[in-house]
Amino acid sequence: MDHNKTIVWFRKDLRILDHPAFWEASKRGEVIPVYIWSPEDEMYAQLAEASKWWLHYSLKALSERLGKQGLQLIIRQGDSLSILKEIIYESQANSVFFNERYEPLIRKRDQQIKKLLMEENIKVKSFHGDLLYDPESITNHQSHPYKVFTPFWNHCIKRSIPAPLPIPSTIYSSKKKLNSLKVDDLGLISGMQWHKKLLHYWNPGEIGATSQFQMFINEKMVDYKSKRDDLKQYHVSQLSPHLAFGELSPRWIWYTLFNYETNEMDVKGISFLRQLIWREFSYHQLINNPQCVETPIRSEYNHFPWEDDEHLFELWKKGETGYPIVDAGMRELWETGYMHNRVRMVVASFLVKHLLIPWKKGADWFKETLVDFDLANNTMGWQWVSGCGVDAAPYFRIFNPVLQGEKFDRDGSYVRKWIPELSDIPNKYIHQPWKTPKEILHNYGIVLGLTYPYPVIDHSYARQRALEAYHYISEAKVHISSGD
């Protein structure tokens, strides 16, 4: 065995299966697993309350998992570079390995850390461990970034992906005991009350992730393509928070669903694999358009005539818009830290197109409340719905919340689950309770405007107003491009 001592700097890759940095370090000598909680750095990744809740439990799971391998997870708090230097000095480590992160400001910071450590003769090596591809390596025939998903997908599925790495069979731990904080010392969930309920719905950590993936394969994947939008069946994987924290390797998922002996995809898994590539596409855009986190990719949308009504925004957040499918989604989010993807599109469209409230406010609320918050996915999704990003939804695509409810929640079971005050309304009226005959409302003790709100805005009016606003933008684009 070499006498190398390598710090493996864990970040949003809280696993040991198919972890390139961990694998490579284990081949060199002693492995020193490290996690640094740096609030200042995490501001760059926009880590908020729901994410901190997940991180708390995921770190506990990682610490336990490493412990079973004979390793101690060293947890410190402070500036990342300073802490790394401290541990290098204390452990006499001569190398630092880590998996890449792709948030623009964190990438910039990581490059600086690499440079400064290498200047002190520390070997520093980073790996692409949490995406299928290096997002900068994919370009079109003109060597430009892709702007449309379908060509991006067609390009990606023709590229080879390295096989996932196993858990190292032999791992040498550091003989020197280093001081470490406990996860609880980080205060990630101190003062949180509403998050206590999340443990009823989630099992953070690598073991929970692999269990969830196995359940998806065994029970839901066969019908994923046909039923993934069915809000009663709920045939979704719910793997997104595990992917967001790197508890599950996308490469491992890909190899599980793609038969490299026959070079064919599992037919049942194609639709799900497209979701993995959409995630890659989101990072592709984040890398090539780092300003998109704060501003529209399509510059004409800087002139969009937003209404930005704070009262309506609060009603949207609380699930009190009077449109059941929208309100059910927002209440599911508050209760579970998650929302079905079909409903995410509906509630986002409602906010930006019905209420004309800036997409960034919706994106920020999702950041606060989603356990699967991912900067690239969240930004891409909101810009897609708003029409201001690459490969965006057409501006005239304005979801009718009543029709969306009737199509994807046919018997109203999703609405009834999250809005129990409407549970007795007949299916015919469940998605438009304001049309329910008064005697039926009376029989069930429902008083619109009191027990459940009237719609905050008429759909036809809102649609026409949105079309006029988007027409204004199309005119603004002409003026901008002509130099007026």
N, C-alpha and C positions, 0 to 999 in steps of 0.2 A: 504493500500500500504506500502511495505517495504521502509525504508529510504536508500536503496542502490542506489548508483550512479555508473552507468556502462559506461565506454568509449567503444564505438563500433568502432574499428579501421578498416576503409574501406581501401582496397588495390586494388586487381584486382577482385572485387566483387561489382561493382557499380550499385546495385539494392536494392530494399527492399522486393520484392516478393521472397519467399523461400530463405531467408537469415538467416541461423541458428543462427549466432552470434547476429544479430539484434533482432530476435524473442525471444531468451533466455533473452537478456538484457531487453526487454520490459516487461517481466514477473516479473522482480526483482525490478523495481523502475524507477528512472530517467535514461533517455538515453542521452548520449552525443556523437553524431556522429563526428568522426574525420578522416581527411585525411592528411597524412604527405607526402609532396614531399621531398624525400631525394635522390638527384642525385647520391650520392655515393652508396647508397643501390641499386638503380635501375640499376646501372652498372652491378650488379650481375645477373639481369634479362635481360641484354642486350637491354634495352629499347632505341630505336633509333628514328629518326625523324618522320617517319610516325606514329609510335605508340604514340609519344608525341602529335601529331596533334589530334589523336582520343581521347586520355586521356583528352586533354583540353576541348573538347566539351562534353565528357561523364561526366566529373566532373560538368560542368555547368548544365547538365540535372539532375544529382543526387542532386545537391544543391537545384534546383527548386522542385524536387520531395519530398525531405525531408521537404522543406518549407511548402508544402501543408499539411504535417502531423504535422505542428507546431514545427518543429525541425530546428535548425541551424546547417549546416555542418561547423565545425571548421576546417579551412585549415591553416596549418603551414608548414614551410620549415626548414629543418635541419636534424640532426641526429635523427633517430627514437626513440631510447631509451631516449635521452635527452628531446625530445619534449613530449613524453608520461609522463615523470616525471613532466615536467612543468605543463601539463594540469591536472594531478592528484593533484598536489599541489594547483592549482588555483581553481579547481572545487570541491576539497575534494572527488573525486571519490575513491571508494574502490575496484573497479574491472575493468579489461580490457578483453574484448571478441573480438575475430577476427576469420576469416576463414583462414584456412591453405593456404600457398603457397608452391609450390613444386620445385622451382628452387633450386638446391643444396646449393648454398652459402646463399640464403635467408633463407632456412630451418635452416641452421646452425646458422645464426644470430638470427632467431626467437627463437630458443631454448635457446640462451643466454639471450635474453630479458625476456623470461618467467622466467628463473632461477633468474635473478637479481630482477625482480619485486616481485616475490614470497618471496624472502628474506626480502623484505620491507613490508611484510604482505598485499600485494595486491593480490586479487584473480585474477588469469589469466586462461582463458579457451579458447581453440581453437577448431574449428569444421571443418569437411570435407564438405564444402559448394559448391565447384566448380568442383567436380568430382562425379561420381555416386558411386564410391567405394574408400575406403582407399587404395591407390596403394600398400601399404606394406602388405595388408591383403590377397592378392591373390597369391597363390602358387600352383604349380602342386603337383602330388601325392608324389613326393620326397621332398616336402617342399622347392623347388627351384623356382625362378622366371621363368615365361614363356618366351620362346624365339621364339615361332611361334604363329602367330595371331589366326589361326582357333581354336586351343585348348583353347586359352585365351577367345575367343568369346563364345565357348561352355560352358566354366566354368561360365562366367559372366551372361549369360542369365538364368542360373539356380538359381542365387542368388537373394534374395529379396532386394528391394531398399526401404528405408523409403519414405513415402508419402511426397510430397512437402508441405512446410509451407505457410500459407496465410500471407498477410500483417496484422500485429497486429491491432486489432480493437480499442485498447486503448494504447496510447503511452504517457508517462509522460516526458515532456521536462525539462531540467535543468532551475531552476529559476534564476541562476546566468548567466549574460551575459559575454561571453568570447571573447577576441580579436580573430579576424580571418583575414587572407589574403583573397583577392578575387582571383578567378581562374586566371584572367589576370596577377596578380602580380607574378605568378610562372614563367612567361616567356616561357611557353612551346612551343609557336608558334612564338615567337619574331624572326624577321628576315627571316621567311619562306615566300617564294613567290610561289614556285611550288605547295604548298599544298592548296592554295586557291581554286583551281579547285575541290578539293575532296568533297566540300559541294554540288556539283552538283550530286554526286553519292551516298552519304551516309547520314544517319540521326542517329548519335551516341546517346546513352542513352537508358534507359530501355523501354521507350515508343516506340522509333524507333525499338528496338529489338522485342518487342511483335507484333508490326505491321508487321514487316518483316516476322516473323514466321507465322502469320495468313495468310498473302498473299501466302506464300509457301504452306501451307496446302490447301488453297482454289484453287490455280491455278496450282501448279507444282508437288505436291507430288504424285498425281495419276500416273504420267508418269516418276517419278524420276528414277526408275530402268532402264527403257528402253531408256530414253533420256538424262540422266545426262551427257553423254559424247558428245552429239550432240552440236557442237559449234554454230549452228544457232538457235536451240531451247533455249539453255541456261537454261535448267531445273535444276538449282542448287539452293540451299537455300540462299546462300550469308549470312549465319548466323555466319560465322567464326569470324569476328571481334567482334560481340556482345558476343560470347562465350569467346573470348580471354580476354575481359575486364569484364567478369562476369556480363554483363547486362541481361543475360538470364541464368537461371539455367538449367543445363543438366538434373537434376532430374525432373523438371517441363516438359521439352520436352518429356522425357521418359514416364511419366505418361499420357501425352496427347496422345501419340501414342501407349501405351500399356494398354490393358483393363485388369485390375487386378481382375475384377469380373469373367471373363471367363479365366483368366490367358493366354491370347493370345495376340499376337502382331497384330496391324493393318497391314494386309497383304501389303497394299500400302506403309507402313512406314518401313518395315524391312530393306530395303537397306539403308535408312537414319540412322536408329538406329545402323547399322553396322559402320557407320562413327563416331557415338558417341563413340562406343566401341574402334574403332581405336585410337581415341583421348585418351581414358583411357590407351590403350596399350602403347602409346607414353610416357605417364607419368610413367607408370609401368617401362619402360626401363630407363627413366631419373633418377628415384629414385634408381634403382638397378645398373645403370652404369653411375654415375655422371660425369665420365671422358669423356663421349661420346660427350659432348658439344664441346670439342676441339680436341679429338683424335678418330680414328676409334675404334669401339668395337672389330672388328677382327684385332688383332695386326699385322698380316702380311701386312696389307694395309699401315702400317707406311713405308713400303719399295716400295710403288707404284712409278713407273717411270713417274711422272708428267712432262709435258712440261712447264706449267705455263708461257704462252706467254701473256704479259701484253697488247699488242696491240690487240690481239684477244679477250681478256677479255673485253676490252673497247668496241669493236664492238658488242659483245654479249650484254652488258649492254644497249647499245643504240638501239638495234634492227636493226643492220646493218650486219647481217651474210650472207645475200643472200638467206637464206631459209625462205620463207614467213611465215610459221606457227610459227617458232621460233621468228622471228622479230615481228610478230603481238602480240605474247604473251608478249614480253618484252616492247612493246610500250603500251599495255593495262596496264601493271604494272605501268609504269611511269605516265600514265594519271590518273589512278583510284586508285592506291594503292592496286590493287587486280589482280589476274589472275585465270582464270578457271583451276580447278585442273588437268584436262587432259593435258592442255598445260603446267602446272607446271612440270609435269613428262617429257614432251618432251623437254622443254628448259633446264631442269636440266641434263637430259641424254646427250643432245647435248654438254653442257659445259664440263662434266666430261669424256664422252666417245669419242666424236668427236674431241674435242679440248684438251683433257687431262689436263684440268685446275683443280686444287684441289677443292674438294667439299666444303671445308670450305670457299673459296672465294665466291662461289655462295650462300652459306648459309648466309654469312655476307651481301651480296647485298640484299637478300630477307629481312633480318633483317632491313635494312635501308629503304626499300621502301614499305613493306607490312603493310597495316593497320590492318591485322589480324595476325601479327607476334605473334607466340607462341613458346617459346624456345623448348618445348618438341616436338611439331608437326614439326617444322622446322628442328630440328636436325634429328629426325626419318626419315622424308621424304628424306633428302639429303643422309643420310647413306643408306637408302633403295635403292635409285636410283644408288648410287655408288657401291653397293654390299658389303659395309664394315660394315654393321650393322647386327642386328639380323633379321631373316626372310627377308633377303635382296632379291632384284631382281637377277635372275641368271646373271652371268657376261656376258654371251653371248646374253643377251637381250639388244640389241642396237637399239633404235628406229630409223627407217628410217623417217626423217622429211617429205619427200615427201609423203610416204604412209600414215603417220599419218594425214597429211593434207587432203589427198584424202578420207580417211575413216571417219574422224570426222568433216570435213568442206567441205562437198561434193560439194556445189555450190560456195565455196570460199567467202561466206558472211562475215565470221569472218575476213579473211585476208583483204578483201576490206574495212571493217570498220576501221581497224587500220593501214592499209597501202594504203592510198588513191591513191598514185602514181601508184598502180597496178590495180586500180578499173576497167579499161577498158579491161584488158586481158581476153580472153575467158576462160571458166571453164577448158578446156582441159589443159591449160598451167599455171593456176593461182598458182599452188604449185611448178612449176618448170619453172619459166619465162625464164630461159636461153635456153629453148628448143623452145621458141616462134619464129615463122618465122620472119625474119627481116622486111618484109613489114608490118606485123601487128604491130610490135614494132614502126616502123616509123610512121604509120598512127595515133598512139595514143601518139606520142611524148615521147616514152619511150626509154631512152638510157642506156642500162645496163653498169654499171661501173660509171655512172654519176647520173641519176635520181634514180636508184636502183642498189645495188651492185651485182656483180657476187658472187657465193658461195665462202666463205672464205676457204673451204676445200671440196674435193671430198668425197662423202659419202662412196664409196667402199674402197677408200684408208684409210679413217678414221676408218672404221669398222675393217679392217684388222689390222691396227696399234693398235687399242684398244684391239682386241683379243690377240695380241702378248703381250701387256702389262699385261693383266689379266693372261695369261699363265705364264708370269714371276712371278707374285704374287703366283700362285698355286705352282710353283717350290720353291719359297721362303718359303712358308708355310711348305713344306716337310723338307727343310733344318733347319728351326727354330724348328720344332717338334722333329727332330732327333738330335738336339744339335750342328749342323754344324755351 
